């Protein structure tokens, strides 16, 4: 500022002297005063020489400043390009002026001339991000209006289908007169952090489930012991046939095993691992559920390979298949067909349960098997959580495929010889 004032004073004095000297030069020439004419001419040449020297110095001064500014801009550009965060600078009219490589790749702008365009204009050039860019434009206007640094979390889906989350800081810049100068946006990818938080929340839920399950299992086992003892006495007294007594005692033992399975959510439990035939287990489960299926007008279609043998906990698998097939029955309130397949695929055994029910919406399908998440009015949301843990203990996996109005397929993959 001070240099600029000195420069103005210098040029004012210079032009005053120059005009005065030119005036004297013309006057003396008109009066034909040769001595004065020569003297004024020499003075004028000296003055012009001084001006040329000053202009040359001024040129080198400005050129030096230009090189310094260019060096600073290069450093700033290098910083922008090397940062792993999204960085974008817009002018006072919200037009894109500079964006780093991360940002160009994120919004697929490599082959698009983004310079000087607003978010609304870019939204038309990159239709996939139209909604996100329109939202950015609106949030920028809010930042301009507030006139202060703003921090918020923004999420959007990228072409790969992944939901990206960013911690976004927007810094508005203003001229001295209060008009808009520019807007700097910095966004840090926190997608993995959000995933980690989600896993932590799920673990906290499982911890609560484990504590509840331990209490529930203890309360269930006490009356079961009494019921089983009375059943054995009735059998010995001849009040119950051998066939019915065998089935009832077997089911009581299975209920006791299920109660023990609840404890597995809180701490590891020992399992009785034996070689089992999956077709026999599936047929057993269908026989148990057949009376309920008749009431709901549901039919079973079992297609199981008799060679599907694996090492597993029989009662644990029975519990899993009962949960899956009951869910399929509940999804078909007007009846239908449930298809159960069991086949060997390379070194794994696939059990596929398909229904003709209402299907599961995509947003709910993502949360399936989470603790306390259920689509049933009276459900607790623990059946699939327990089932998933049982399958994981067998080194297997769950897969869910569903279309609304067309039904759901549940695929359970178990390794041959799992233990």
Buried (B, 14 or more C-beta within 10 A) or exposed (E): EEEEEEEEEEEEEBEEEBEEBEEBBEEBBEEEEEEBBEBBBEBBEEBEEEBEEBEEEEEEEEEEEEEEEEEEEEEEEEEBEEBEBBBBBBBBEBBBEBBBBBBBEBBBBEEEEBEEBBBBBBBEBBEBBBEBBBBBBEBBEEBBEEEEEBEEEBEBEBEEEEEBBBBBBBBBEEEEEEEBEBBBBBBBBBBEEBEEEEEEEBEEBBEEBBEBBBEBBEEBBEEBEEBBEEBBEBBEEEEBEEEEBEEBBEEBEBBBBBBBBBBBBBEEBEBEBEEBBBBBBBBBBBEBBEEEBEEBEBEBEBEBBEEBBBBBBBBBBBBBBBBBBBBBBBBBEEEBBBBBBBBBEEEBBBBBBBBBBBBBEEEEBEEBBBBEBBBEEEBEBBBBBBBBBBBEBBEBBBEBBBEEEEBBBBBBBBBBEBE
